[in-house]
Structure formats: C-alpha cells, structure tokens
Amino acid sequence: VQLQASGGGAVQAGGSLRLSCAASGRSFSRDLMGWFRQASGKEREFVAAISRTGGATYYSDSVKGRFTISRDNAKNTVYLQMNSLKPEDTAVYYCASDRNAILSAGPVYSSNEKHYESWGPGTLVTVSS
C-alpha cells in the first residue's frame, strides 16, 4: 500500500490541524494504522494508532486528550485531528500501516514502529508560541 499524508502547516499554539493519510494500491481496511512524528534532532516517536475496525485507539501520553485518530475504510483514509497544539508538537508527522496486526493488537504492539511495514513521506507541522 502507498500512503500519502497531507494537512500539515503552520499554526499558533492553541490552534488545530487535521492530518489526512490516503492509502492507495489496495484496501487498507484490514490494516492497523498509526501516526508517528519526528522532531528535528530527535528520534521518531509514536503518536496514535487505530485498529482495523476503528474500535480501538491508542495514544501517547503527550497527546492524549488533545489528538483524535479516526479512519474511514470506505475512503481508504485515516485522520489525525490535533487540537490545543503546543510548540512541542512541531515535527514531521508520518502515517504507517501494518497489515499483519491482529484485531486486538493492544497498545504496546501498536505503538512499536517496527511492526509497521508501509510508511508515507510525512507532512510538516509547525506550532509557534
């Protein structure tokens, strides 16, 4: 599957952005989908993940309560709604898919980037104070 993230941009602290990740090449309806981010000079980190049905979602502690991940399998698209943005949210955001994950993968599995075999090119989010 090919993934393309969009929706990044520059916002002020407290603002909102909605990232989209469109999949092509095949249906991703059976894939675990995740968002990761990498700030300049730092390692890539987990942000959020959603099970194939959308029934389970997982978040890092740093974004819990502010970000919401969702998916529309009919549109082959996963979203990341980001509210109350902070300067420390500034990063390149990547979407990724794991076609081998079981339905009840759980948060530990879903937050491990090593399980994701397909990655999009990323979209930059810049939050100014």
Backbone atoms as SQL, in Angstrom:
CREATE TABLE atoms (id INTEGER PRIMARY KEY, chain TEXT, resi INTEGER, resn TEXT, atom TEXT, x REAL, y REAL, z REAL);
INSERT INTO atoms VALUES
  (1, 'A', 1, 'VAL', 'N', 0.842, -1.176, 0.000),
  (2, 'A', 1, 'VAL', 'CA', 0.000, 0.000, 0.000),
  (3, 'A', 1, 'VAL', 'C', 0.890, 1.242, 0.000),
  (4, 'A', 2, 'GLN', 'N', 0.455, 2.263, -0.753),
  (5, 'A', 2, 'GLN', 'CA', 1.167, 3.541, -0.746),
  (6, 'A', 2, 'GLN', 'C', 0.384, 4.520, 0.119),
  (7, 'A', 3, 'LEU', 'N', 1.112, 5.255, 0.941),
  (8, 'A', 3, 'LEU', 'CA', 0.489, 6.189, 1.879),
  (9, 'A', 3, 'LEU', 'C', 0.942, 7.601, 1.585),
  (10, 'A', 4, 'GLN', 'N', 0.000, 8.533, 1.654),
  (11, 'A', 4, 'GLN', 'CA', 0.325, 9.935, 1.432),
  (12, 'A', 4, 'GLN', 'C', -0.370, 10.783, 2.483),
  (13, 'A', 5, 'ALA', 'N', 0.442, 11.395, 3.319),
  (14, 'A', 5, 'ALA', 'CA', -0.094, 12.268, 4.368),
  (15, 'A', 5, 'ALA', 'C', -0.211, 13.684, 3.855),
  (16, 'A', 6, 'SER', 'N', -1.205, 14.390, 4.352),
  (17, 'A', 6, 'SER', 'CA', -1.407, 15.787, 3.994),
  (18, 'A', 6, 'SER', 'C', -2.057, 16.508, 5.159),
  (19, 'A', 7, 'GLY', 'N', -2.119, 17.835, 5.048),
  (20, 'A', 7, 'GLY', 'CA', -2.804, 18.621, 6.062),
  (21, 'A', 7, 'GLY', 'C', -1.882, 19.357, 7.017),
  (22, 'A', 8, 'GLY', 'N', -0.592, 19.132, 6.881),
  (23, 'A', 8, 'GLY', 'CA', 0.335, 19.830, 7.748),
  (24, 'A', 8, 'GLY', 'C', 0.395, 21.314, 7.423),
  (25, 'A', 9, 'GLY', 'N', 1.017, 22.080, 8.299),
  (26, 'A', 9, 'GLY', 'CA', 1.140, 23.506, 8.083),
  (27, 'A', 9, 'GLY', 'C', 1.638, 24.201, 9.329),
  (28, 'A', 10, 'ALA', 'N', 1.522, 25.508, 9.321),
  (29, 'A', 10, 'ALA', 'CA', 1.973, 26.318, 10.447),
  (30, 'A', 10, 'ALA', 'C', 0.771, 26.901, 11.177),
  (31, 'A', 11, 'VAL', 'N', 0.766, 26.719, 12.491),
  (32, 'A', 11, 'VAL', 'CA', -0.319, 27.257, 13.311),
  (33, 'A', 11, 'VAL', 'C', 0.269, 27.835, 14.590),
  (34, 'A', 12, 'GLN', 'N', -0.519, 28.653, 15.249),
  (35, 'A', 12, 'GLN', 'CA', -0.097, 29.183, 16.545),
  (36, 'A', 12, 'GLN', 'C', -0.511, 28.218, 17.646),
  (37, 'A', 13, 'ALA', 'N', 0.180, 28.300, 18.753),
  (38, 'A', 13, 'ALA', 'CA', -0.151, 27.476, 19.906),
  (39, 'A', 13, 'ALA', 'C', -1.629, 27.653, 20.266),
  (40, 'A', 14, 'GLY', 'N', -2.260, 26.534, 20.564),
  (41, 'A', 14, 'GLY', 'CA', -3.682, 26.542, 20.867),
  (42, 'A', 14, 'GLY', 'C', -4.562, 26.270, 19.673),
  (43, 'A', 15, 'GLY', 'N', -3.974, 26.295, 18.493),
  (44, 'A', 15, 'GLY', 'CA', -4.739, 26.062, 17.281),
  (45, 'A', 15, 'GLY', 'C', -4.939, 24.590, 16.983),
  (46, 'A', 16, 'SER', 'N', -5.547, 24.328, 15.834),
  (47, 'A', 16, 'SER', 'CA', -5.890, 22.967, 15.437),
  (48, 'A', 16, 'SER', 'C', -5.469, 22.699, 13.996),
  (49, 'A', 17, 'LEU', 'N', -5.199, 21.457, 13.737),
  (50, 'A', 17, 'LEU', 'CA', -4.943, 20.973, 12.382),
  (51, 'A', 17, 'LEU', 'C', -5.532, 19.573, 12.263),
  (52, 'A', 18, 'ARG', 'N', -5.880, 19.214, 11.048),
  (53, 'A', 18, 'ARG', 'CA', -6.356, 17.857, 10.784),
  (54, 'A', 18, 'ARG', 'C', -5.492, 17.246, 9.700),
  (55, 'A', 19, 'LEU', 'N', -4.789, 16.216, 10.052),
  (56, 'A', 19, 'LEU', 'CA', -3.972, 15.496, 9.093),
  (57, 'A', 19, 'LEU', 'C', -4.793, 14.374, 8.470),
  (58, 'A', 20, 'SER', 'N', -4.533, 14.119, 7.203),
  (59, 'A', 20, 'SER', 'CA', -5.146, 13.001, 6.494),
  (60, 'A', 20, 'SER', 'C', -4.054, 12.118, 5.932),
  (61, 'A', 21, 'CYS', 'N', -4.345, 10.848, 5.829),
  (62, 'A', 21, 'CYS', 'CA', -3.421, 9.904, 5.217),
  (63, 'A', 21, 'CYS', 'C', -4.235, 9.017, 4.279),
  (64, 'A', 22, 'ALA', 'N', -4.014, 9.212, 2.999),
  (65, 'A', 22, 'ALA', 'CA', -4.741, 8.448, 1.993),
  (66, 'A', 22, 'ALA', 'C', -3.916, 7.250, 1.551),
  (67, 'A', 23, 'ALA', 'N', -4.551, 6.101, 1.506),
  (68, 'A', 23, 'ALA', 'CA', -3.884, 4.880, 1.071),
  (69, 'A', 23, 'ALA', 'C', -4.316, 4.529, -0.341),
  (70, 'A', 24, 'SER', 'N', -3.406, 4.009, -1.102),
  (71, 'A', 24, 'SER', 'CA', -3.714, 3.579, -2.463),
  (72, 'A', 24, 'SER', 'C', -2.972, 2.284, -2.762),
  (73, 'A', 25, 'GLY', 'N', -3.397, 1.626, -3.796),
  (74, 'A', 25, 'GLY', 'CA', -2.743, 0.382, -4.185),
  (75, 'A', 25, 'GLY', 'C', -3.504, -0.847, -3.764),
  (76, 'A', 26, 'ARG', 'N', -4.163, -0.747, -2.631),
  (77, 'A', 26, 'ARG', 'CA', -5.024, -1.831, -2.147),
  (78, 'A', 26, 'ARG', 'C', -5.850, -1.276, -1.009),
  (79, 'A', 27, 'SER', 'N', -6.836, -2.016, -0.592),
  (80, 'A', 27, 'SER', 'CA', -7.624, -1.610, 0.564),
  (81, 'A', 27, 'SER', 'C', -6.796, -1.742, 1.829),
  (82, 'A', 28, 'PHE', 'N', -6.944, -0.781, 2.716),
  (83, 'A', 28, 'PHE', 'CA', -6.216, -0.875, 3.985),
  (84, 'A', 28, 'PHE', 'C', -7.151, -1.233, 5.140),
  (85, 'A', 29, 'SER', 'N', -8.350, -1.687, 4.788),
  (86, 'A', 29, 'SER', 'CA', -9.368, -1.915, 5.808),
  (87, 'A', 29, 'SER', 'C', -8.983, -2.969, 6.837),
  (88, 'A', 30, 'ARG', 'N', -8.010, -3.811, 6.526),
  (89, 'A', 30, 'ARG', 'CA', -7.575, -4.824, 7.485),
  (90, 'A', 30, 'ARG', 'C', -6.269, -4.444, 8.178),
  (91, 'A', 31, 'ASP', 'N', -5.810, -3.224, 7.926),
  (92, 'A', 31, 'ASP', 'CA', -4.526, -2.797, 8.487),
  (93, 'A', 31, 'ASP', 'C', -4.694, -2.040, 9.791),
  (94, 'A', 32, 'LEU', 'N', -3.784, -2.274, 10.705),
  (95, 'A', 32, 'LEU', 'CA', -3.597, -1.367, 11.830),
  (96, 'A', 32, 'LEU', 'C', -2.936, -0.110, 11.266),
  (97, 'A', 33, 'MET', 'N', -3.451, 1.058, 11.628),
  (98, 'A', 33, 'MET', 'CA', -2.900, 2.313, 11.126),
  (99, 'A', 33, 'MET', 'C', -2.349, 3.139, 12.278),
  (100, 'A', 34, 'GLY', 'N', -1.216, 3.775, 12.031),
  (101, 'A', 34, 'GLY', 'CA', -0.593, 4.567, 13.084),
  (102, 'A', 34, 'GLY', 'C', -0.063, 5.887, 12.564),
  (103, 'A', 35, 'TRP', 'N', 0.040, 6.819, 13.496),
  (104, 'A', 35, 'TRP', 'CA', 0.708, 8.099, 13.247),
  (105, 'A', 35, 'TRP', 'C', 1.935, 8.174, 14.154),
  (106, 'A', 36, 'PHE', 'N', 3.026, 8.603, 13.574),
  (107, 'A', 36, 'PHE', 'CA', 4.260, 8.821, 14.303),
  (108, 'A', 36, 'PHE', 'C', 4.767, 10.218, 13.965),
  (109, 'A', 37, 'ARG', 'N', 5.695, 10.733, 14.741),
  (110, 'A', 37, 'ARG', 'CA', 6.255, 12.041, 14.439),
  (111, 'A', 37, 'ARG', 'C', 7.732, 12.074, 14.797),
  (112, 'A', 38, 'GLN', 'N', 8.433, 12.957, 14.114),
  (113, 'A', 38, 'GLN', 'CA', 9.847, 13.117, 14.386),
  (114, 'A', 38, 'GLN', 'C', 10.185, 14.598, 14.397),
  (115, 'A', 39, 'ALA', 'N', 10.586, 15.075, 15.543),
  (116, 'A', 39, 'ALA', 'CA', 11.032, 16.454, 15.674),
  (117, 'A', 39, 'ALA', 'C', 12.496, 16.552, 15.283),
  (118, 'A', 40, 'SER', 'N', 12.907, 17.734, 14.911),
  (119, 'A', 40, 'SER', 'CA', 14.289, 17.937, 14.485),
  (120, 'A', 40, 'SER', 'C', 15.263, 17.539, 15.587),
  (121, 'A', 41, 'GLY', 'N', 16.204, 16.673, 15.239),
  (122, 'A', 41, 'GLY', 'CA', 17.213, 16.241, 16.190),
  (123, 'A', 41, 'GLY', 'C', 16.775, 15.180, 17.161),
  (124, 'A', 42, 'LYS', 'N', 15.558, 14.672, 16.996),
  (125, 'A', 42, 'LYS', 'CA', 15.036, 13.660, 17.916),
  (126, 'A', 42, 'LYS', 'C', 14.652, 12.405, 17.162),
  (127, 'A', 43, 'GLU', 'N', 14.471, 11.331, 17.910),
  (128, 'A', 43, 'GLU', 'CA', 14.040, 10.082, 17.304),
  (129, 'A', 43, 'GLU', 'C', 12.543, 10.132, 17.001),
  (130, 'A', 44, 'ARG', 'N', 12.148, 9.320, 16.053),
  (131, 'A', 44, 'ARG', 'CA', 10.731, 9.229, 15.728),
  (132, 'A', 44, 'ARG', 'C', 9.985, 8.602, 16.908),
  (133, 'A', 45, 'GLU', 'N', 8.797, 9.120, 17.174),
  (134, 'A', 45, 'GLU', 'CA', 8.017, 8.634, 18.309),
  (135, 'A', 45, 'GLU', 'C', 6.576, 8.364, 17.916),
  (136, 'A', 46, 'PHE', 'N', 5.976, 7.474, 18.660),
  (137, 'A', 46, 'PHE', 'CA', 4.581, 7.103, 18.447),
  (138, 'A', 46, 'PHE', 'C', 3.661, 8.242, 18.861),
  (139, 'A', 47, 'VAL', 'N', 2.589, 8.449, 18.078),
  (140, 'A', 47, 'VAL', 'CA', 1.579, 9.443, 18.401),
  (141, 'A', 47, 'VAL', 'C', 0.236, 8.777, 18.680),
  (142, 'A', 48, 'ALA', 'N', -0.250, 8.008, 17.711),
  (143, 'A', 48, 'ALA', 'CA', -1.574, 7.395, 17.857),
  (144, 'A', 48, 'ALA', 'C', -1.702, 6.222, 16.904),
  (145, 'A', 49, 'ALA', 'N', -2.608, 5.312, 17.232),
  (146, 'A', 49, 'ALA', 'CA', -2.890, 4.173, 16.363),
  (147, 'A', 49, 'ALA', 'C', -4.357, 3.814, 16.464),
  (148, 'A', 50, 'ILE', 'N', -4.851, 3.147, 15.414),
  (149, 'A', 50, 'ILE', 'CA', -6.259, 2.753, 15.380),
  (150, 'A', 50, 'ILE', 'C', -6.370, 1.370, 14.759),
  (151, 'A', 51, 'SER', 'N', -7.207, 0.546, 15.368),
  (152, 'A', 51, 'SER', 'CA', -7.393, -0.816, 14.873),
  (153, 'A', 51, 'SER', 'C', -8.128, -0.803, 13.536),
  (154, 'A', 52, 'ARG', 'N', -8.154, -1.955, 12.874),
  (155, 'A', 52, 'ARG', 'CA', -8.733, -2.028, 11.536),
  (156, 'A', 52, 'ARG', 'C', -10.199, -1.626, 11.511),
  (157, 'A', 53, 'THR', 'N', -10.918, -1.887, 12.577),
  (158, 'A', 53, 'THR', 'CA', -12.342, -1.541, 12.615),
  (159, 'A', 53, 'THR', 'C', -12.594, -0.153, 13.186),
  (160, 'A', 54, 'GLY', 'N', -11.567, 0.446, 13.754),
  (161, 'A', 54, 'GLY', 'CA', -11.739, 1.725, 14.432),
  (162, 'A', 54, 'GLY', 'C', -12.238, 1.585, 15.854),
  (163, 'A', 55, 'GLY', 'N', -12.429, 0.361, 16.292),
  (164, 'A', 55, 'GLY', 'CA', -12.979, 0.144, 17.624),
  (165, 'A', 55, 'GLY', 'C', -11.989, 0.346, 18.753),
  (166, 'A', 56, 'ALA', 'N', -10.713, 0.344, 18.438),
  (167, 'A', 56, 'ALA', 'CA', -9.696, 0.561, 19.461),
  (168, 'A', 56, 'ALA', 'C', -8.729, 1.641, 18.999),
  (169, 'A', 57, 'THR', 'N', -8.444, 2.573, 19.881),
  (170, 'A', 57, 'THR', 'CA', -7.491, 3.632, 19.578),
  (171, 'A', 57, 'THR', 'C', -6.486, 3.739, 20.720),
  (172, 'A', 58, 'TYR', 'N', -5.282, 4.152, 20.370),
  (173, 'A', 58, 'TYR', 'CA', -4.206, 4.254, 21.348),
  (174, 'A', 58, 'TYR', 'C', -3.472, 5.567, 21.128),
  (175, 'A', 59, 'TYR', 'N', -3.035, 6.185, 22.213),
  (176, 'A', 59, 'TYR', 'CA', -2.375, 7.476, 22.140),
  (177, 'A', 59, 'TYR', 'C', -1.148, 7.509, 23.050),
  (178, 'A', 60, 'SER', 'N', -0.192, 8.312, 22.655),
  (179, 'A', 60, 'SER', 'CA', 0.912, 8.571, 23.564),
  (180, 'A', 60, 'SER', 'C', 0.406, 9.506, 24.662),
  (181, 'A', 61, 'ASP', 'N', 1.064, 9.482, 25.784),
  (182, 'A', 61, 'ASP', 'CA', 0.639, 10.327, 26.902),
  (183, 'A', 61, 'ASP', 'C', 0.724, 11.803, 26.535),
  (184, 'A', 62, 'SER', 'N', 1.649, 12.157, 25.670),
  (185, 'A', 62, 'SER', 'CA', 1.862, 13.573, 25.347),
  (186, 'A', 62, 'SER', 'C', 0.731, 14.177, 24.520),
  (187, 'A', 63, 'VAL', 'N', -0.069, 13.336, 23.859),
  (188, 'A', 63, 'VAL', 'CA', -1.136, 13.868, 23.006),
  (189, 'A', 63, 'VAL', 'C', -2.525, 13.441, 23.468),
  (190, 'A', 64, 'LYS', 'N', -2.577, 12.568, 24.446),
  (191, 'A', 64, 'LYS', 'CA', -3.871, 12.061, 24.912),
  (192, 'A', 64, 'LYS', 'C', -4.748, 13.210, 25.396),
  (193, 'A', 65, 'GLY', 'N', -5.995, 13.217, 24.933),
  (194, 'A', 65, 'GLY', 'CA', -6.919, 14.275, 25.302),
  (195, 'A', 65, 'GLY', 'C', -6.903, 15.458, 24.359),
  (196, 'A', 66, 'ARG', 'N', -5.887, 15.543, 23.503),
  (197, 'A', 66, 'ARG', 'CA', -5.791, 16.648, 22.547),
  (198, 'A', 66, 'ARG', 'C', -5.918, 16.173, 21.103),
  (199, 'A', 67, 'PHE', 'N', -5.430, 14.987, 20.825),
  (200, 'A', 67, 'PHE', 'CA', -5.459, 14.427, 19.464),
  (201, 'A', 67, 'PHE', 'C', -6.485, 13.307, 19.381),
  (202, 'A', 68, 'THR', 'N', -7.078, 13.170, 18.191),
  (203, 'A', 68, 'THR', 'CA', -8.031, 12.088, 17.952),
  (204, 'A', 68, 'THR', 'C', -7.724, 11.434, 16.612),
  (205, 'A', 69, 'ILE', 'N', -7.531, 10.137, 16.643),
  (206, 'A', 69, 'ILE', 'CA', -7.316, 9.385, 15.412),
  (207, 'A', 69, 'ILE', 'C', -8.621, 8.726, 14.993),
  (208, 'A', 70, 'SER', 'N', -8.865, 8.716, 13.689),
  (209, 'A', 70, 'SER', 'CA', -10.073, 8.072, 13.167),
  (210, 'A', 70, 'SER', 'C', -9.763, 7.543, 11.770),
  (211, 'A', 71, 'ARG', 'N', -10.667, 6.766, 11.247),
  (212, 'A', 71, 'ARG', 'CA', -10.459, 6.214, 9.907),
  (213, 'A', 71, 'ARG', 'C', -11.777, 6.057, 9.191),
  (214, 'A', 72, 'ASP', 'N', -11.701, 6.116, 7.867),
  (215, 'A', 72, 'ASP', 'CA', -12.849, 5.878, 7.007),
  (216, 'A', 72, 'ASP', 'C', -12.393, 4.819, 6.004),
  (217, 'A', 73, 'ASN', 'N', -12.751, 3.579, 6.259),
  (218, 'A', 73, 'ASN', 'CA', -12.272, 2.497, 5.402),
  (219, 'A', 73, 'ASN', 'C', -12.862, 2.576, 3.996),
  (220, 'A', 74, 'ALA', 'N', -14.027, 3.155, 3.859),
  (221, 'A', 74, 'ALA', 'CA', -14.623, 3.309, 2.528),
  (222, 'A', 74, 'ALA', 'C', -13.811, 4.275, 1.675),
  (223, 'A', 75, 'LYS', 'N', -13.155, 5.228, 2.341),
  (224, 'A', 75, 'LYS', 'CA', -12.333, 6.208, 1.628),
  (225, 'A', 75, 'LYS', 'C', -10.849, 5.872, 1.693),
  (226, 'A', 76, 'ASN', 'N', -10.520, 4.758, 2.348),
  (227, 'A', 76, 'ASN', 'CA', -9.109, 4.364, 2.489),
  (228, 'A', 76, 'ASN', 'C', -8.276, 5.488, 3.089),
  (229, 'A', 77, 'THR', 'N', -8.825, 6.137, 4.096),
  (230, 'A', 77, 'THR', 'CA', -8.169, 7.298, 4.680),
  (231, 'A', 77, 'THR', 'C', -8.206, 7.228, 6.203),
  (232, 'A', 78, 'VAL', 'N', -7.097, 7.633, 6.819),
  (233, 'A', 78, 'VAL', 'CA', -7.025, 7.756, 8.268),
  (234, 'A', 78, 'VAL', 'C', -6.733, 9.209, 8.582),
  (235, 'A', 79, 'TYR', 'N', -7.273, 9.682, 9.699),
  (236, 'A', 79, 'TYR', 'CA', -7.167, 11.080, 10.068),
  (237, 'A', 79, 'TYR', 'C', -6.516, 11.227, 11.443),
  (238, 'A', 80, 'LEU', 'N', -5.947, 12.405, 11.645),
  (239, 'A', 80, 'LEU', 'CA', -5.457, 12.768, 12.970),
  (240, 'A', 80, 'LEU', 'C', -5.890, 14.202, 13.233),
  (241, 'A', 81, 'GLN', 'N', -6.902, 14.344, 14.080),
  (242, 'A', 81, 'GLN', 'CA', -7.374, 15.670, 14.481),
  (243, 'A', 81, 'GLN', 'C', -6.517, 16.124, 15.648),
  (244, 'A', 82, 'MET', 'N', -5.866, 17.257, 15.493),
  (245, 'A', 82, 'MET', 'CA', -4.958, 17.771, 16.518),
  (246, 'A', 82, 'MET', 'C', -5.484, 19.099, 17.045),
  (247, 'A', 83, 'ASN', 'N', -5.841, 19.118, 18.296),
  (248, 'A', 83, 'ASN', 'CA', -6.345, 20.325, 18.948),
  (249, 'A', 83, 'ASN', 'C', -5.388, 20.772, 20.042),
  (250, 'A', 84, 'SER', 'N', -5.564, 22.017, 20.474),
  (251, 'A', 84, 'SER', 'CA', -4.740, 22.570, 21.551),
  (252, 'A', 84, 'SER', 'C', -3.264, 22.332, 21.290),
  (253, 'A', 85, 'LEU', 'N', -2.837, 22.645, 20.098),
  (254, 'A', 85, 'LEU', 'CA', -1.464, 22.368, 19.702),
  (255, 'A', 85, 'LEU', 'C', -0.475, 23.186, 20.520),
  (256, 'A', 86, 'LYS', 'N', 0.665, 22.561, 20.769),
  (257, 'A', 86, 'LYS', 'CA', 1.733, 23.177, 21.540),
  (258, 'A', 86, 'LYS', 'C', 2.999, 23.253, 20.686),
  (259, 'A', 87, 'PRO', 'N', 3.900, 24.149, 20.995),
  (260, 'A', 87, 'PRO', 'CA', 5.159, 24.216, 20.233),
  (261, 'A', 87, 'PRO', 'C', 5.902, 22.885, 20.204),
  (262, 'A', 88, 'GLU', 'N', 5.786, 22.101, 21.264),
  (263, 'A', 88, 'GLU', 'CA', 6.476, 20.810, 21.305),
  (264, 'A', 88, 'GLU', 'C', 5.834, 19.760, 20.391),
  (265, 'A', 89, 'ASP', 'N', 4.705, 20.096, 19.772),
  (266, 'A', 89, 'ASP', 'CA', 4.099, 19.208, 18.769),
  (267, 'A', 89, 'ASP', 'C', 4.730, 19.405, 17.394),
  (268, 'A', 90, 'THR', 'N', 5.593, 20.390, 17.262),
  (269, 'A', 90, 'THR', 'CA', 6.261, 20.649, 15.991),
  (270, 'A', 90, 'THR', 'C', 7.093, 19.439, 15.586),
  (271, 'A', 91, 'ALA', 'N', 6.826, 18.926, 14.386),
  (272, 'A', 91, 'ALA', 'CA', 7.507, 17.715, 13.915),
  (273, 'A', 91, 'ALA', 'C', 7.018, 17.390, 12.512),
  (274, 'A', 92, 'VAL', 'N', 7.700, 16.449, 11.892),
  (275, 'A', 92, 'VAL', 'CA', 7.186, 15.825, 10.681),
  (276, 'A', 92, 'VAL', 'C', 6.349, 14.635, 11.125),
  (277, 'A', 93, 'TYR', 'N', 5.130, 14.586, 10.647),
  (278, 'A', 93, 'TYR', 'CA', 4.191, 13.532, 11.018),
  (279, 'A', 93, 'TYR', 'C', 4.086, 12.502, 9.897),
  (280, 'A', 94, 'TYR', 'N', 4.195, 11.238, 10.284),
  (281, 'A', 94, 'TYR', 'CA', 4.156, 10.134, 9.345),
  (282, 'A', 94, 'TYR', 'C', 2.980, 9.217, 9.653),
  (283, 'A', 95, 'CYS', 'N', 2.318, 8.749, 8.606),
  (284, 'A', 95, 'CYS', 'CA', 1.348, 7.681, 8.812),
  (285, 'A', 95, 'CYS', 'C', 1.971, 6.372, 8.361),
  (286, 'A', 96, 'ALA', 'N', 1.508, 5.295, 8.951),
  (287, 'A', 96, 'ALA', 'CA', 2.079, 3.987, 8.675),
  (288, 'A', 96, 'ALA', 'C', 1.004, 2.918, 8.800),
  (289, 'A', 97, 'SER', 'N', 1.227, 1.809, 8.123),
  (290, 'A', 97, 'SER', 'CA', 0.253, 0.711, 8.171),
  (291, 'A', 97, 'SER', 'C', 0.936, -0.610, 8.481),
  (292, 'A', 98, 'ASP', 'N', 0.191, -1.452, 9.154),
  (293, 'A', 98, 'ASP', 'CA', 0.644, -2.799, 9.498),
  (294, 'A', 98, 'ASP', 'C', -0.448, -3.774, 9.085),
  (295, 'A', 99, 'ARG', 'N', -0.225, -4.518, 8.029),
  (296, 'A', 99, 'ARG', 'CA', -1.252, -5.419, 7.520),
  (297, 'A', 99, 'ARG', 'C', -1.274, -6.750, 8.258),
  (298, 'A', 100, 'ASN', 'N', -0.285, -6.982, 9.119),
  (299, 'A', 100, 'ASN', 'CA', -0.210, -8.265, 9.817),
  (300, 'A', 100, 'ASN', 'C', -0.741, -8.225, 11.246),
  (301, 'A', 101, 'ALA', 'N', -1.142, -7.047, 11.697),
  (302, 'A', 101, 'ALA', 'CA', -1.592, -6.931, 13.078),
  (303, 'A', 101, 'ALA', 'C', -2.919, -7.663, 13.270),
  (304, 'A', 102, 'ILE', 'N', -3.058, -8.299, 14.420),
  (305, 'A', 102, 'ILE', 'CA', -4.344, -8.901, 14.750),
  (306, 'A', 102, 'ILE', 'C', -5.284, -7.802, 15.238),
  (307, 'A', 103, 'LEU', 'N', -6.569, -8.120, 15.279),
  (308, 'A', 103, 'LEU', 'CA', -7.563, -7.105, 15.644),
  (309, 'A', 103, 'LEU', 'C', -7.306, -6.549, 17.045),
  (310, 'A', 104, 'SER', 'N', -6.943, -7.432, 17.971),
  (311, 'A', 104, 'SER', 'CA', -6.725, -6.999, 19.351),
  (312, 'A', 104, 'SER', 'C', -5.237, -6.827, 19.632),
  (313, 'A', 105, 'ALA', 'N', -4.569, -6.037, 18.790),
  (314, 'A', 105, 'ALA', 'CA', -3.124, -5.914, 18.909),
  (315, 'A', 105, 'ALA', 'C', -2.696, -5.286, 20.229),
  (316, 'A', 106, 'GLY', 'N', -3.461, -4.348, 20.736),
  (317, 'A', 106, 'GLY', 'CA', -3.137, -3.721, 22.004),
  (318, 'A', 106, 'GLY', 'C', -2.190, -2.544, 21.867),
  (319, 'A', 107, 'PRO', 'N', -2.060, -1.745, 22.920),
  (320, 'A', 107, 'PRO', 'CA', -1.264, -0.516, 22.853),
  (321, 'A', 107, 'PRO', 'C', 0.242, -0.743, 22.743),
  (322, 'A', 108, 'VAL', 'N', 0.765, -1.766, 23.378),
  (323, 'A', 108, 'VAL', 'CA', 2.219, -1.989, 23.327),
  (324, 'A', 108, 'VAL', 'C', 2.649, -2.342, 21.906),
  (325, 'A', 109, 'TYR', 'N', 1.934, -3.259, 21.308),
  (326, 'A', 109, 'TYR', 'CA', 2.234, -3.647, 19.923),
  (327, 'A', 109, 'TYR', 'C', 2.028, -2.455, 18.988),
  (328, 'A', 110, 'SER', 'N', 0.913, -1.774, 19.140),
  (329, 'A', 110, 'SER', 'CA', 0.527, -0.721, 18.201),
  (330, 'A', 110, 'SER', 'C', 1.436, 0.497, 18.258),
  (331, 'A', 111, 'SER', 'N', 2.129, 0.693, 19.347),
  (332, 'A', 111, 'SER', 'CA', 3.000, 1.857, 19.475),
  (333, 'A', 111, 'SER', 'C', 4.431, 1.578, 19.022),
  (334, 'A', 112, 'ASN', 'N', 4.705, 0.353, 18.628),
  (335, 'A', 112, 'ASN', 'CA', 6.058, -0.030, 18.208),
  (336, 'A', 112, 'ASN', 'C', 6.206, 0.127, 16.711),
  (337, 'A', 113, 'GLU', 'N', 7.005, 1.057, 16.268),
  (338, 'A', 113, 'GLU', 'CA', 7.122, 1.355, 14.839),
  (339, 'A', 113, 'GLU', 'C', 7.697, 0.181, 14.042),
  (340, 'A', 114, 'LYS', 'N', 8.342, -0.750, 14.700),
  (341, 'A', 114, 'LYS', 'CA', 8.933, -1.883, 13.982),
  (342, 'A', 114, 'LYS', 'C', 7.876, -2.788, 13.359),
  (343, 'A', 115, 'HIS', 'N', 6.636, -2.694, 13.830),
  (344, 'A', 115, 'HIS', 'CA', 5.578, -3.542, 13.290),
  (345, 'A', 115, 'HIS', 'C', 4.985, -2.994, 12.000),
  (346, 'A', 116, 'TYR', 'N', 5.266, -1.749, 11.688),
  (347, 'A', 116, 'TYR', 'CA', 4.638, -1.101, 10.538),
  (348, 'A', 116, 'TYR', 'C', 5.551, -1.242, 9.321),
  (349, 'A', 117, 'GLU', 'N', 5.029, -1.808, 8.247),
  (350, 'A', 117, 'GLU', 'CA', 5.870, -2.067, 7.085),
  (351, 'A', 117, 'GLU', 'C', 5.721, -1.037, 5.977),
  (352, 'A', 118, 'SER', 'N', 4.648, -0.252, 5.997),
  (353, 'A', 118, 'SER', 'CA', 4.451, 0.764, 4.972),
  (354, 'A', 118, 'SER', 'C', 4.394, 2.145, 5.627),
  (355, 'A', 119, 'TRP', 'N', 5.117, 3.085, 5.030),
  (356, 'A', 119, 'TRP', 'CA', 5.207, 4.445, 5.575),
  (357, 'A', 119, 'TRP', 'C', 4.998, 5.471, 4.471),
  (358, 'A', 120, 'GLY', 'N', 4.322, 6.548, 4.824),
  (359, 'A', 120, 'GLY', 'CA', 4.201, 7.666, 3.907),
  (360, 'A', 120, 'GLY', 'C', 5.372, 8.609, 4.065),
  (361, 'A', 121, 'PRO', 'N', 5.502, 9.612, 3.206),
  (362, 'A', 121, 'PRO', 'CA', 6.635, 10.544, 3.213),
  (363, 'A', 121, 'PRO', 'C', 6.601, 11.596, 4.314),
  (364, 'A', 122, 'GLY', 'N', 5.458, 11.751, 4.989),
  (365, 'A', 122, 'GLY', 'CA', 5.421, 12.714, 6.089),
  (366, 'A', 122, 'GLY', 'C', 4.921, 14.077, 5.694),
  (367, 'A', 123, 'THR', 'N', 4.364, 14.781, 6.689),
  (368, 'A', 123, 'THR', 'CA', 3.898, 16.143, 6.489),
  (369, 'A', 123, 'THR', 'C', 4.343, 16.969, 7.696),
  (370, 'A', 124, 'LEU', 'N', 4.812, 18.181, 7.438),
  (371, 'A', 124, 'LEU', 'CA', 5.395, 19.006, 8.493),
  (372, 'A', 124, 'LEU', 'C', 4.325, 19.817, 9.224),
  (373, 'A', 125, 'VAL', 'N', 4.375, 19.761, 10.530),
  (374, 'A', 125, 'VAL', 'CA', 3.526, 20.580, 11.396),
  (375, 'A', 125, 'VAL', 'C', 4.424, 21.485, 12.211),
  (376, 'A', 126, 'THR', 'N', 4.157, 22.781, 12.132),
  (377, 'A', 126, 'THR', 'CA', 4.947, 23.763, 12.873),
  (378, 'A', 126, 'THR', 'C', 4.009, 24.568, 13.769),
  (379, 'A', 127, 'VAL', 'N', 4.277, 24.540, 15.070),
  (380, 'A', 127, 'VAL', 'CA', 3.442, 25.258, 16.027),
  (381, 'A', 127, 'VAL', 'C', 4.290, 26.345, 16.672),
  (382, 'A', 128, 'SER', 'N', 3.855, 27.580, 16.511),
  (383, 'A', 128, 'SER', 'CA', 4.603, 28.701, 17.065),
  (384, 'A', 128, 'SER', 'C', 3.952, 29.185, 18.361),
  (385, 'A', 129, 'SER', 'N', 4.787, 29.725, 19.236),
  (386, 'A', 129, 'SER', 'CA', 4.278, 30.186, 20.537),
  (387, 'A', 129, 'SER', 'C', 3.814, 31.625, 20.473);
